[in-house]
């Protein structure tokens, strides 16, 4: 008898298991970001959280407790699956399956690795803010190291993208257009965007003009690279989808535009804060609100398209609630996480700041409940997928010789 589990048949897409958990840690940080007072700082830190917990209402204390436990659990899963993937990927690189992958359209799935690395750096920064006392007093010394890490990850992503484009654009006919009938080729854009949003963090938090300037320019480079790649992949994929229909197993990739909008949107907000605080470039609350509304409009439209395709293919029945497994199922987590996060920004940095919504009003909690519903649906999905792919191996009979 052989013991196997789906994750034993490795694909770089398993890095998305780490990315999804890391994204969920951000959804829990949103509670602290918008409900915990943090005067004089763009983000709440350990001291702000402790002060709010000791003096806040029962509701606030509950929110803080859920957020802190959620962040700890999700960052643990994020790092657990990142380490597992890095170890397994290093073995996978020596196999014939890797050589075959490098000569197919699937070569771009390798970009899930820099995507996961960038997500983990972002997650560790959240852990530092929430759990490390006194971090804010030395944070300026950390920013150059953080930007160096994101630069290294960004260069790694560009090297992998260069390998892929160098192969398919110099040798005619090696790219299978019939297999380009999904948004799977947008994964490189996702990796570049995650690098960009991490690179933009010092722009929103640093008081040093040089650090803010480097952060603005670096994040702009990777952000623009992401947008250009995404546009090219999007239009060529649509052309192939119209010719050959969509692929069932890669149907979740049709939702990849949703996390892309959230990541690039947060990058833009961080850049705006840096321009405002350091370079006296002022935007209005109304402009922020309509900017976020446009991003959500794009997300909803692509979300509806993706859900139609998933329903027509019977994807949920087969790959989520059924016995079929595909590492691409983890691509379903990112859109739900991204919608939850961007809704929190739209509510608090958009509607509340513009005066359209009163903070903590009935309508405020009604809309916030939608964001929280997406969040906990994705927590349930992550736990379900982890059990499917990484749970106890199924016992399979070995055929007689």
MARPASE-19982 format. One record per residue: x, z negated, y of N, C-alpha, C in turn; residue in three letters. Coordinates in pm, whole numbers, plus 50000, padded with zeros to 5 digits. Each point is the difference from the previous one (the first is absolute). Example, Ala and Ser with C-alpha at 12.3 -4.5 7.8 and 13.67 -1.06 7.14 Angstrom:
2
513194922049431499115000050119500905000050120ALA499655007250105500824999450119499234992750109SER
//
This chain:
401
500855000049879499155000050121500885000050125UNK499605007750102500735000550127499204992950108UNK500714993050089499364993450112500335007850127UNK499005005550064500245007750122498994995850108UNK500375002450122499094998150113500215012050092UNK499025003350082500125012150084501285000250084UNK500414988550053501194999650087501295003249926UNK499964999549865501205003549922500305015050007UNK498985008050030500235014350027500195001150151UNK501254999650043500294997550142499765012250089UNK499524997150120499905009850109500394992850128UNK500725006650092500324993750129498754995650078UNK498835005549965498774995850067499694985249977UNK500654993949900499804985549980500564991750116UNK500825006150083500424993050123498794996750088UNK498915007749983498794997450079499364986549964UNK500304994749881499524986749963500614989550094UNK501265002150036500674991250095499465002250142UNK499805012750036499525003450135498614994050025UNK499115001249901498644995050016499964985050024UNK500794992549921500064985550017500594996450136UNK501035007450042500604997550132499005002650112UNK499225010549986498975003050099498964989050008UNK499644994349885499024989149999500534987550072UNK501314997949997500564988650074499765001950151UNK500015012450044499735002950142498534997050035UNK499095002949906498584997250027499774985150020UNK500724991649925499874985550019500664995450130UNK501095006950039500664996550126499105002950120UNK499075009449985499075003250109499184987750042UNK499674991049904499284987750034500804992050102UNK501314998549971500874992250087500235007250133UNK500185013049991500305008250118498904998750106UNK498765000349958498905000750096499214987050015UNK500204990249912499224987650011500854988150042UNK501315000849982500894988950037500585002650139UNK499804991150097500595002050134501535000249992UNK500625009550068501475000750001500465003850142UNK499824990850096500345002850140501485003350019UNK500265010350078501375003850032500715007949891UNK499315002549889500625007749890499025010749952UNK500525011749960499095010849954499414997449861UNK500624990849924499524996849865500044984949980UNK499134994649912500074985749971501184996749910UNK500604988450020501114995749915499644986549938UNK500894994849919499764987649925499444988950089UNK500644997950117499584989150089498585002050052UNK499645012450036498635003050047498984997349889UNK500355004049879499084998449886499794985149970UNK501074992150001499884985649974499194993050108UNK500225004150127499254994050112498515003149987UNK499685012449965498605004049984499364992949881UNK500794998049895499464993549880499704985250025UNK500824993650084499824985650025498894997350102UNK499725009550088499014997550106498755008849989UNK500025009849910498905009749994498764994849930UNK498965008350004498744996949933500165001549849UNK498994995749926500035001549854500095014749961UNK499275008550074500035014549974501385005850019UNK500684996050109501345005250027500994995049895UNK499884987249965500904994449898499825007449867UNK498755003049966499725007449875500635013950006UNK499825006850115500575013350018501525000049987UNK500634989950061501464998949993500464997549857UNK499304991249930500354996849862499895012449910UNK498905007350014499815012249922501095010250032UNK500325001350131501025009750043501374996549943UNK500404987450011501334995849954500145001749848UNK498974995849926500045001549854499985014849961UNK499185007950071499925014449973501325007050024UNK500644996750111501305006150034501034996549891UNK500054987249963500984995649898499785007249868UNK498745000949957499695006449871500325014950003UNK499615006850108500185014550005501465004150021UNK500764992350078501425003150015500734997549868UNK499574989749925500584997649868499785012249910UNK498745005149995499725011949919500765012250051UNK500085001250132500745011150062501455000249951UNK500674988650006501414999449961500175001049848UNK499054993949925500055000749853499985014549953UNK499065007950053499895013949956501065009050062UNK500534996250117501125007550057501234998649910UNK500324987649962501184997549915499835006949864UNK498804998849941499745006649871500205015150013UNK499485005950108500125014450020501455004350020UNK500754992550080501395003750026500824999749871UNK499764989849916500704999249871499605011549908UNK498685002449991499505010549910500395013850049UNK499995001950133500365013050057501485003349972UNK500864989750005501435002549974500245004749857UNK499174995049906500075004749861499385013949989UNK498865001950069499275012849996500865011650050UNK500884997350096500855010650059500945006249897UNK500254992949892500935005149897499285007649890UNK498705001750013499215006449894499735014750028UNK499595006949894499625014050013498735001650084UNK499134989949994498755000350078500305000650150UNK501084993150043500385000250142500505013950040UNK500815006149914500515013650026498845009850012UNK499014998349913498825008650004499204997750128UNK499884987350040499284996550123500675006450121UNK501324999950003500765005350114499875015250014UNK499495006649896499855014550008498535004050009UNK499144990450036498565002850010499474995650137UNK498715002950023499354995350123500064984850011UNK500034993349883499984985449997501264993550053UNK500995007950039501244994350055499714990850119UNK498965003350078499714992050119499464986149966UNK499604997549873499554986649964501134989850014UNK501265004950000501154991150018499954993250137UNK499315006250096499894994350135499184987150001UNK499354996849887499314987149991501014988450005UNK501275002849965501014989450002500354995750143UNK500425009250091500244995550138498744994550067UNK498845005449962498734994650052499874985349963UNK500254996749872499894986249953501054991050064UNK501225005250016501064992150063499634996450144UNK499495009850074499604997650140498854989950007UNK499045001249907498874990749996500504985849974UNK500974998549910500514986749966500754993650116UNK500745008050076500694994650120498964995050100UNK498935007750019498914995550087499374987149949UNK499784999449867499404988049939500894987850017UNK501315001749983500924988750015500054995050143UNK499815009150096499964995950141498794991250025UNK498865003549939498784991850012500254986249939UNK500644999549884500334987349935500854991350093UNK500975006350065500864992750094499214993850115UNK499115008150059499194995150112499114988349959UNK499405001049881498994990349956500614987349941UNK501105001449928500494988649920501334994050049UNK500715006550090501334995050040499934993350137UNK500184986850008499994993250129501185004450087UNK499765001650128501075003250094500505014349997UNK499335008449926500485014049988500015007050135UNK499004997250083499895007350128501214997650091UNK500684988749981501164997050085501205008849966UNK500025005849880501145008649962499555014449973UNK498735002950032499455013049960500745011850064UNK500524998050120500735011050067501235004349920UNK500604990649928501185003349919499615007749874UNK498744998549959499535006649877499605014650022UNK499575003150122499495013650026501015011049969UNK501274998950042500965010749966500135002149849UNK499994989049924500115001149853498755006749942UNK498844996550056498755006249952500015014950027UNK500435004050120500045014350033501035007449915UNK501114993349969501015006249912499425002249861UNK499214990349952499375001449868499025011749998UNK499185001050104499035011050006500705013550019UNK501105000150073500765012550016500555004449865UNK500544990749922500545003349867498895005349908UNK498834993650005498865004449918499535013850045UNK499965002050133499595013050055500955011249960UNK501314997250003501005010049959499855003249852UNK499764989649918499765002349857498815009249980UNK498914997450073498805008549989500315014350040UNK500755001850108500355013550048500885007449899UNK500884992649932500865006349898499155005149883UNK499074991849954499115004349891499145011950042UNK499494999550125499205011150052500855012750010UNK501254998250044500935011450010500295006349866UNK500164991549896500225005249863498825008649958UNK498794995050024498795007049957499825013150078UNK500044999250133499795012050082501135010149979UNK501224994849985501145009049975499815008149873UNK499404993749900499775007049872498855010050012UNK498854995550050498815008749998500035011050106UNK500764997950108500035010050107501135010149985UNK500944997249909501085009749979499835008049872UNK499254994449905499755007149874498525003649994UNK499705012350019498605004349999499344997849865UNK498754995850003499214998949879500174987149922UNK500834990450049500194987649924498934989750036UNK499305002150112498924990850037498695005449943UNK499334991649921498755004149934498834997950096UNK499555010950062498914999250097498704995949933UNK499815003649873498764996449929499914984849980UNK501164993050000500014985449982500054992650134UNK499875007650109500054994350136498574997350050UNK499084998149906498584998750034499584985550020UNK500824992750076499704986150037500884996950121UNK499944987450046500874995950111501234992549950UNK500365002449874501154992949942501295002750078UNK500105012150058501215003650074500104993150136UNK499014991550034500074992550125500714986649982UNK500424996849878500714987549976501274998750085UNK500805010750018501164998950090499614996150142UNK498875005350050499534996350134499654985250007UNK499434994849892499644985849990501264991450007UNK501055004049927501264992649999500654999950139UNK499985011550067500575000950134499214991650100UNK498674999849985499154992250090500254985049982UNK500174995649875500264985749974501344995950061UNK500985009049996501284997550065499814999050151UNK499195008950055499765000350145499334987350049UNK498994995149926499294988050046500914987749993UNK500854999449899500964989049994501015000750113UNK500475012150029500975002250107499414996450137UNK498685000950013499354997550130499764985250028UNK500154991349898499704985850019500824993550113UNK501335002450007500754993950110499525004450139UNK499445011850012499495004750129498904990850051UNK499204994649906498884991250039500434985550015UNK501144996249941500364985749995501264996350077UNK500915009350021501274996750062499904999450154UNK500874991650058500094999250147501285006950048UNK500745006049908501245006850034499725014950023UNK500365004950117499685013950038500635010149904UNK501244997649959500695009449911499315000349864UNK499674988349947499334999249870498655007150006UNK499244997550106498695006550015500175015150009UNK501005004550077500245014450015500365006649868UNK500914993849925500405005549869498815000349905UNK499204989250003498814999349915499015011050034UNK499785002450129499075010450044500465013949956UNK501275002950021500535013349967500055002049848UNK500484989949927500105001249854498645001649934UNK499054991850043498655000849941499325013150036UNK500275005150121499435012950040500535011249911UNK501304999749969500585010449915499315000449864UNK499934988449934499414999749866498495002350005UNK499354995650107498575002550016499685014850015UNK500795006850084499795014450021500325007749871UNK501074995949931500355006449872498844998749902UNK499384988149997498864997749911498825009050035UNK499705001250128498865008250044500225014749966UNK501205005250027500305014149971499865002849850UNK500594991249918499935002049854498554999149952UNK499264990450055498604998149958499155012350033UNK500195005550118499215011750042500285011949908UNK501295002549971500365011249912499444998049859UNK500144987849947499514997249864498485000949994UNK499344995550106498544999850005499425014149995UNK500535008750086499445013650008500315008249876UNK501214998749946500335007749879499214994849880UNK499774986849995499214994249890498555004650006UNK499435000350121498615004650014499855014449952UNK500995008250031499985013949958499985000849846UNK500864992049936500064999949853498724994349939UNK499434989650064498764993949950498835009750006UNK499965008250105498935010050014500125010849893UNK501255002949959500225010249898499774994749859UNK500514987749973500064995349862499164987449974UNK499294995050102499254987649983500924987950003UNK499444988250002500824987950004500284995149858UNK501104992849988500414994649870499404986049982UNK499464997349881499374987049976500994988550013UNK501135001249933500944988649997500614997150136UNK500165010350084500614997950132498954998650110UNK498734998749963498924998850099500204988550099UNK500564988349958500194989150098500895003750118UNK500865010249983500895003850110499225005750119UNK498755004249977499195005350110499734989250105UNK500224987549963499784988850092501274995750074UNK501125007049977501294995450055500055000950153UNK499155008350057499955001150147499584986750063UNK499214992049927499514987350053501154990250030UNK500884996949901501134991250035500955006150101UNK500125013349999500875006650098499544997250142UNK498675000550023499454997350133500254985550042UNK499834990749906500234985850034501454997550036UNK500915005249918501434997450023500475006150132UNK499635012650023500405006550125499294993750120UNK498774995249978499264993350107500674986950041UNK500434992049901500694987450031501345003050068UNK500685010549954501255004050066499755002950149UNK498935007450029499685003550139499674987650082UNK499274990649942499664987550070501254991850030UNK500914999349902501264992850022500835006750109UNK500045013149997500755007350103499384997750138UNK498685000450008499324997650128500314986150055UNK500054990149910500314986450044501424999250055UNK500945006749931501385000250047500155007150133UNK499315011250015500045007350127499394991850114UNK498954992549968499334991750101500874988050040UNK500514992749899500734987650027501405002450056UNK500645010849958501415002350037500185010650107UNK499155010449998500225011350092498865002150100UNK499104990150009498925000450100499095012349988UNK499835004949879499065011149976498684993949956UNK498975001350081498764992749975498885009249951UNK499354995649893498795006749950498854990250010UNK498785005049994498834991150014499424996549863UNK499184989349999499354995749877499035010749949UNK499365007050093499085010749962500705011449929UNK501225003350046500785010649935500384996149858UNK500384987349982500344995149866498795000749908UNK498834995950053498785000149920499665014149952UNK500065009850088499615013649962501055006449909UNK501274996250020501085004849912499754995249857UNK499684987149984499724994549867498725005849941UNK499015002550085498745006149953500245014049944UNK500885007550063500335013649951500684999249863UNK500914990549984500684998549870499014996349891UNK499074990950031499004996049901499085011749967UNK499705008450099499175011949974500685009149897UNK501305002250018500765008149903499964993549862UNK500174986849996499994992849872498665001349929UNK498924998450076498675000849939499755013949944UNK500375010350074499765013849956500785003349873UNK501284996449997500805002549879499584990849887UNK499524988050035499494990949899498775005749931UNK499105005950078498805006149943500365011749910UNK500975008350045500455011349919500574995049867UNK500884990050007500624994749880498994993949904UNK499044992450053499004993649915499115010349930UNK499695011050070499215010849937500775005849882UNK501295002750019500825005849893500154990249882UNK500234987150032500144990049893498714998949919UNK498865000550070498704999149931499755012449914UNK500295011950055499775012549926500865000749874UNK501214994750010500915000149885499724988649902UNK499174990350040499784988349915501244991449988UNK500804999550109501304993349995499864985049974UNK499084993350070499854985649985499674996349855UNK499095007649945499544997349863501155001749900UNK500855009850026501085003049905501224990950018UNK500514999450125501314994150023499994985650053UNK498884995550055499964986350054499214990849907UNK498805004449962499164991649915500015004449854UNK500635011549973500045005249865501324997049931UNK500255007149891501204997549920501185009150039UNK499745010550080501095008850044500854992950104UNK501285003250002500894994150101500855010850065UNK500264997950129500885009050075500694991650107UNK501345001150012500694992350105499505003550139UNK499435012150015499445004250128498794991750043UNK499434992149908498874991550035500374990050109UNK501294996250005500454990550103499875005950140UNK499875013250010499815006450131498634996650059UNK499104994449918498684995950050500074987250082UNK501064992149980500104987050068500315001850148UNK500945008850031500465001650139498895003650099UNK499085009149967498945003350096499114988150036UNK499604992149900499174988350027500724989850086UNK501274997749968500844990950079500115005150144UNK500275012950013500205006050133498744999250085UNK498845002449939498734998850073499784985750048UNK500284990249915499844986050036500884996350120UNK501275004249994500954996650107499625006850131UNK499705013049994499695007050125498684995250060UNK499044996349915498754994250052500274987150076UNK500904991749948500354987550069500625002950137UNK500865010150007500585003950129498935005850093UNK499125008349946498945006150080499084989350059UNK499664990049918499114989250046500694991650108UNK501234995449969500654990050086500815006050115UNK500805010349969500825006150107499235010850075UNK498885004749940499195010450065498754994550063UNK498994997049918498684996150051500044987050080UNK500684989749949500054987150071500785001150129UNK501175006349994500845001250121499325008450107UNK499215009949959499325008650096498704993750053UNK499624988549943498804993150046498715005049937UNK500115008749900498805005349934499414989649905UNK500874991549943499594990249901500534986350042UNK499184989749983500444986350029500614994049874UNK501234994750015500694994549884499214988349941UNK499905000049866499304989849922498485000250017UNK499465010750058498555001550009499465004249863UNK498665000349987499395004149873500425014249962UNK499945009250097500385014049973501485001249965UNK500834991550062501424999749970500224997249851UNK499284989849948500184996249860499355010149906UNK498955006650045499375010349916500985011449975UNK500665004750106500965011149985501264995349926UNK500444987750032501174994549931499744998649851UNK498764996949964499644998749857500225013049925UNK499825011350068500255013049937501495001349965UNK500874996150096501455000649976500404990849885UNK499424988049996500324990449894499485004749865UNK498845006850001499445005549876500935010449940UNK500545009050084500985009949953501224992849942UNK500454989650070501184992649957499824994049860UNK498914992949979499834993349870499645009749888UNK499385011350037499785010549899501355005249950UNK500985001350092501325004949962500794989449922UNK499794987250032500634989449920499505001049855UNK498695001749984499425001449865500535012449930UNK500155011150076500515012549942501444998549954UNK500844993450081501404997749964500104991949872UNK499214989249991500044991649880499535007949877UNK498975008450019499485008349890501075010049953UNK500625007050094501015010049965501244993649937UNK500414988550054501164993149942499734996149855UNK498784995649973499634996449863499995012349909UNK499495011350054499955012549923501395005149965UNK500895000050100501295006849985501134991049953UNK499944987350039501114990949970499594988449909UNK498755000349953499504989249913500615000549862UNK499454992149909500524999749864499955013849937UNK501095003949932500015013449939498925001749894UNK499445011849996499045003249893500805003049873UNK499434996849887500665002649871499585013849952UNK500995008349973499725013649952500635002049862UNK499275006449913500525003049867501055010950008UNK501084998449926501035010449993499625009649889UNK499925013050027499615009749894500984999649883UNK499475001449882500865000249879500885012450003UNK501224998949949500895011649996499485010249899UNK
//
